[in-house]
Amino acid sequence: MTRDPYVRPQKIKVTLIISFSEKDVKKFETEADKSDSVFNLLRTVVAKENIELGVKEYDFGTLVEKIGDLQNTPDKSWIYFVNGASGDVAADQKIFNAGDTVEWKYVKPEF
């Protein structure tokens, strides 16, 4: 599906939280395109805030491996949550809605 070049994407308000630790939490109230993914939201905000982002592409989608100075390890990884529920698909596949809260937490993965 191609986008009509004369139609601008609808903007929606969303909250992005990046939890580096319990004491180091950054909150951003921002606008995003209505059809944006959790990953695109993160990528846009960290670029504006000059925060380093490391990713790896897989067949299933994009995996965030590093935000700022914190890299995924066997003990802790970057996991996203939308309105408190952990993601069920790759970050570039998850679309959010107006008013949602998207949070990236550096936590112990639970499988």
C-alpha positions in Angstrom: 0.0 0.0 0.0 1.4 3.4 -1.0 0.7 6.6 0.8 -0.9 9.5 -1.0 1.8 12.2 -1.1 -0.8 14.9 -0.5 -2.3 13.4 2.6 -0.5 14.1 5.8 -0.5 11.4 8.5 -2.9 12.1 11.4 -1.0 13.1 14.5 -1.9 11.6 17.9 -0.7 12.3 21.4 1.3 9.6 23.2 3.5 9.3 26.3 6.9 7.6 26.0 8.7 6.5 29.2 12.3 5.1 29.2 13.1 3.4 32.5 16.9 3.0 32.7 16.5 2.1 36.4 13.9 2.6 39.1 15.6 6.0 39.9 16.4 7.0 36.3 13.2 7.4 34.4 12.7 9.8 31.5 9.1 10.8 30.4 8.2 12.4 27.1 4.8 13.7 26.1 4.9 13.8 22.3 3.0 13.5 19.1 3.4 10.7 16.6 1.8 9.6 13.3 -1.3 7.5 13.9 0.2 4.5 12.2 3.6 4.7 13.9 5.1 1.7 15.6 6.5 1.5 19.2 10.0 1.3 17.6 9.5 4.4 15.4 8.3 6.4 18.4 11.4 5.4 20.4 13.7 6.1 17.5 12.2 9.6 16.9 12.4 10.6 20.6 15.9 9.3 21.2 17.2 11.1 18.1 15.7 14.4 19.4 17.1 13.8 22.8 20.6 12.6 21.5 20.3 9.3 23.3 22.2 6.4 21.7 20.1 3.6 20.2 21.3 0.1 19.1 19.1 -2.3 17.2 19.3 -5.5 15.3 17.1 -6.7 12.4 15.7 -10.2 12.4 13.2 -12.0 10.2 10.5 -11.4 12.8 11.3 -7.6 13.1 13.5 -5.1 14.9 15.0 -5.9 18.3 16.2 -3.0 20.5 19.6 -4.0 21.9 20.8 -0.8 23.5 19.4 2.5 24.8 21.9 5.0 26.1 24.7 3.2 27.9 22.6 0.0 28.7 23.1 -3.0 26.4 21.1 -6.2 26.5 22.7 -8.9 28.5 21.6 -12.4 29.6 20.4 -10.8 32.9 18.7 -7.7 31.6 17.1 -6.6 28.3 15.1 -3.7 26.9 11.4 -4.7 26.9 8.6 -2.5 25.8 5.1 -2.2 27.4 2.0 -0.5 26.0 -0.4 0.6 28.8 1.4 -1.8 31.2 1.2 -4.9 29.0 4.5 -6.3 27.6 4.9 -6.5 23.9 3.7 -9.6 22.0 5.4 -8.8 18.7 8.6 -7.1 17.6 8.8 -3.4 18.4 8.5 -2.3 14.7 5.3 -4.4 14.4 3.4 -3.0 17.4 1.1 0.0 16.6 -0.2 2.2 19.4 -3.3 4.4 19.8 -3.9 7.9 20.8 -3.5 8.4 24.6 -1.4 5.2 25.0 1.6 5.1 27.3 4.6 3.3 25.8 7.3 2.3 28.2 10.7 0.8 27.6 12.2 -0.9 30.7 15.6 -2.3 31.2 14.6 -5.4 33.2 15.1 -9.1 33.6 13.3 -10.9 30.8 10.6 -13.3 31.9 9.9 -16.1 29.5 
